[in-house]
Amino acid sequence: MRIEVVGDDTIDRQARTYAEYRVFSALTRCSDQVRRVRVRLRQVKLGSGYESTACTVTVALGSDSVRIRTRGPHAYAAISRAVAHIAASV
């Protein structure tokens, strides 16, 4: 299983490492089915002027793939929400 974490300049290295660890932990039980995972973190502006972090996780399972998109007030919350959805989806 290959995990790639990408993010813009506002996402620090610690948040990227956290994303890699959490996604890996969530997918260990089905790692033989997972070919690769891509996690994308980015800042987004909400209509009210506040910023939040969006987390998109794409899991390639053989010929199928699962994509999960979440948001949170900061990177760690967005990652945690995505991981919760991964556990239920895969």
MIDOSE-1310 file (N, C-alpha, C; in nm, 2 decimals, decimal comma, always signed):
residues 90
mrie	+0,09/-0,12/+0,00/+0,00/+0,00/+0,00/+0,09/+0,12/+0,00; +0,06/+0,21/-0,09/+0,14/+0,34/-0,10/+0,05/+0,45/-0,06; +0,09/+0,54/+0,03/+0,01/+0,65/+0,08/+0,09/+0,78/+0,04; +0,02/+0,87/-0,03/+0,07/+1,00/-0,07/-0,01/+1,10/+0,00
vvgd	+0,05/+1,19/+0,07/-0,02/+1,31/+0,13/+0,03/+1,43/+0,07; -0,06/+1,51/+0,01/-0,02/+1,64/-0,05/-0,10/+1,75/+0,01; -0,05/+1,87/+0,01/-0,12/+1,98/+0,07/-0,05/+2,11/+0,03; -0,12/+2,22/+0,04/-0,07/+2,35/+0,00/+0,03/+2,40/+0,11
dtid	+0,08/+2,52/+0,09/+0,18/+2,57/+0,19/+0,13/+2,60/+0,33; -0,01/+2,60/+0,34/-0,06/+2,63/+0,48/-0,07/+2,50/+0,56; -0,05/+2,39/+0,50/-0,05/+2,26/+0,58/+0,09/+2,22/+0,62; +0,12/+2,21/+0,75/+0,25/+2,19/+0,79/+0,29/+2,04/+0,79
rqar	+0,42/+2,01/+0,80/+0,47/+1,87/+0,79/+0,41/+1,78/+0,90; +0,39/+1,83/+1,02/+0,33/+1,75/+1,12/+0,19/+1,70/+1,09; +0,11/+1,79/+1,03/-0,03/+1,75/+0,99/-0,02/+1,65/+0,88; +0,07/+1,66/+0,79/+0,08/+1,56/+0,68/+0,12/+1,42/+0,74
tyae	+0,21/+1,42/+0,83/+0,26/+1,30/+0,89/+0,14/+1,24/+0,97; +0,06/+1,32/+1,04/-0,05/+1,27/+1,11/-0,15/+1,21/+1,02; -0,17/+1,27/+0,90/-0,27/+1,21/+0,80/-0,22/+1,08/+0,76; -0,09/+1,07/+0,73/-0,04/+0,94/+0,68/-0,05/+0,83/+0,78
yrvf	-0,02/+0,86/+0,91/-0,03/+0,76/+1,02/-0,18/+0,72/+1,04; -0,27/+0,82/+1,04/-0,41/+0,78/+1,07/-0,47/+0,70/+0,96; -0,44/+0,74/+0,83/-0,50/+0,66/+0,72/-0,44/+0,52/+0,72; -0,31/+0,51/+0,74/-0,25/+0,38/+0,74/-0,31/+0,29/+0,85
salt	-0,33/+0,35/+0,97/-0,39/+0,27/+1,08/-0,53/+0,23/+1,04; -0,61/+0,31/+0,98/-0,74/+0,28/+0,94/-0,75/+0,17/+0,84; -0,65/+0,16/+0,75/-0,66/+0,06/+0,64/-0,57/-0,06/+0,66; -0,51/-0,08/+0,78/-0,43/-0,20/+0,80/-0,50/-0,33/+0,79
rcsd	-0,63/-0,33/+0,83/-0,70/-0,46/+0,82/-0,73/-0,50/+0,68; -0,73/-0,41/+0,59/-0,76/-0,44/+0,45/-0,65/-0,40/+0,35; -0,53/-0,40/+0,41/-0,41/-0,35/+0,33/-0,38/-0,44/+0,21; -0,42/-0,56/+0,21/-0,39/-0,65/+0,10/-0,48/-0,61/-0,02
qvrr	-0,59/-0,54/+0,00/-0,68/-0,50/-0,11/-0,65/-0,36/-0,16; -0,58/-0,28/-0,08/-0,55/-0,14/-0,11/-0,43/-0,13/-0,19; -0,43/-0,07/-0,31/-0,31/-0,04/-0,39/-0,25/+0,09/-0,35; -0,32/+0,19/-0,35/-0,26/+0,32/-0,31/-0,37/+0,41/-0,25
vrvr	-0,32/+0,51/-0,18/-0,41/+0,61/-0,11/-0,35/+0,75/-0,14; -0,44/+0,84/-0,17/-0,40/+0,98/-0,18/-0,48/+1,07/-0,09; -0,41/+1,14/-0,01/-0,47/+1,24/+0,09/-0,44/+1,38/+0,04; -0,54/+1,46/+0,02/-0,52/+1,60/-0,02/-0,57/+1,69/+0,09
lrqv	-0,49/+1,78/+0,14/-0,53/+1,87/+0,24/-0,51/+2,01/+0,19; -0,62/+2,10/+0,21/-0,61/+2,23/+0,16/-0,70/+2,32/+0,25; -0,66/+2,45/+0,25/-0,74/+2,55/+0,32/-0,86/+2,59/+0,23; -0,98/+2,61/+0,28/-1,09/+2,66/+0,21/-1,15/+2,78/+0,28
klgs	-1,21/+2,87/+0,21/-1,28/+2,98/+0,28/-1,43/+2,95/+0,27; -1,49/+2,97/+0,38/-1,64/+2,95/+0,39/-1,71/+3,08/+0,36; -1,83/+3,07/+0,33/-1,91/+3,19/+0,29/-1,91/+3,30/+0,40; -1,90/+3,25/+0,53/-1,90/+3,35/+0,64/-1,77/+3,42/+0,66
gyes	-1,67/+3,39/+0,58/-1,54/+3,45/+0,60/-1,44/+3,37/+0,68; -1,49/+3,26/+0,74/-1,40/+3,18/+0,82/-1,33/+3,08/+0,73; -1,21/+3,04/+0,77/-1,14/+2,94/+0,69/-1,15/+2,80/+0,76; -1,15/+2,70/+0,68/-1,15/+2,56/+0,74/-1,05/+2,48/+0,65
tact	-1,03/+2,36/+0,69/-0,94/+2,27/+0,61/-1,03/+2,16/+0,55; -1,00/+2,13/+0,42/-1,07/+2,03/+0,35/-0,97/+1,91/+0,34; -1,03/+1,79/+0,36/-0,94/+1,67/+0,34/-1,02/+1,58/+0,25; -0,95/+1,54/+0,14/-1,00/+1,45/+0,04/-0,91/+1,32/+0,04
vtva	-0,97/+1,21/+0,06/-0,90/+1,08/+0,06/-0,95/+0,99/-0,05; -0,86/+0,95/-0,14/-0,90/+0,86/-0,24/-0,82/+0,73/-0,22; -0,90/+0,62/-0,21/-0,85/+0,49/-0,19/-0,87/+0,40/-0,31; -0,76/+0,35/-0,37/-0,77/+0,27/-0,49/-0,77/+0,12/-0,45
lgsd	-0,88/+0,06/-0,47/-0,90/-0,08/-0,44/-0,91/-0,17/-0,57; -0,80/-0,22/-0,62/-0,81/-0,29/-0,74/-0,86/-0,20/-0,85; -0,98/-0,24/-0,91/-1,04/-0,16/-1,02/-1,14/-0,06/-0,97; -1,17/-0,06/-0,84/-1,26/+0,03/-0,78/-1,18/+0,14/-0,70
svri	-1,25/+0,25/-0,67/-1,19/+0,34/-0,58/-1,30/+0,41/-0,49; -1,26/+0,45/-0,38/-1,35/+0,52/-0,28/-1,29/+0,66/-0,26; -1,38/+0,76/-0,26/-1,33/+0,90/-0,24/-1,42/+0,96/-0,12; -1,35/+1,01/-0,03/-1,41/+1,07/+0,09/-1,37/+1,22/+0,10
rtrg	-1,46/+1,31/+0,12/-1,43/+1,45/+0,13/-1,49/+1,50/+0,26; -1,41/+1,56/+0,34/-1,46/+1,62/+0,47/-1,40/+1,76/+0,49; -1,45/+1,83/+0,59/-1,40/+1,96/+0,63/-1,39/+1,96/+0,78; -1,30/+2,04/+0,83/-1,29/+2,06/+0,98/-1,23/+2,20/+1,00
phay	-1,24/+2,25/+1,13/-1,19/+2,38/+1,16/-1,04/+2,39/+1,15; -0,97/+2,27/+1,15/-0,83/+2,26/+1,13/-0,80/+2,13/+1,07; -0,67/+2,11/+1,03/-0,63/+1,99/+0,95/-0,66/+1,86/+1,03; -0,63/+1,86/+1,16/-0,65/+1,74/+1,24/-0,79/+1,70/+1,25
aais	-0,88/+1,79/+1,26/-1,02/+1,76/+1,27/-1,07/+1,70/+1,13; -1,03/+1,76/+1,02/-1,07/+1,72/+0,89/-1,01/+1,57/+0,87; -0,89/+1,55/+0,91/-0,83/+1,42/+0,89/-0,91/+1,31/+0,97; -0,94/+1,35/+1,10/-1,01/+1,25/+1,18/-1,15/+1,22/+1,13
rava	-1,22/+1,32/+1,07/-1,35/+1,29/+1,01/-1,33/+1,20/+0,89; -1,23/+1,22/+0,81/-1,21/+1,14/+0,69/-1,18/+1,00/+0,73; -1,10/+0,98/+0,83/-1,06/+0,85/+0,88/-1,18/+0,77/+0,93; -1,27/+0,84/+1,00/-1,40/+0,78/+1,05/-1,48/+0,73/+0,93
hiaa	-1,49/+0,81/+0,82/-1,56/+0,76/+0,71/-1,49/+0,65/+0,63; -1,36/+0,65/+0,63/-1,29/+0,54/+0,57/-1,32/+0,41/+0,63; -1,31/+0,41/+0,77/-1,34/+0,29/+0,84/-1,48/+0,23/+0,81; -1,57/+0,32/+0,79/-1,71/+0,27/+0,75/-1,73/+0,23/+0,61
sv	-1,65/+0,29/+0,52/-1,66/+0,27/+0,38/-1,58/+0,15/+0,32; -1,47/+0,13/+0,37/-1,38/+0,03/+0,31/-1,40/-0,11/+0,37
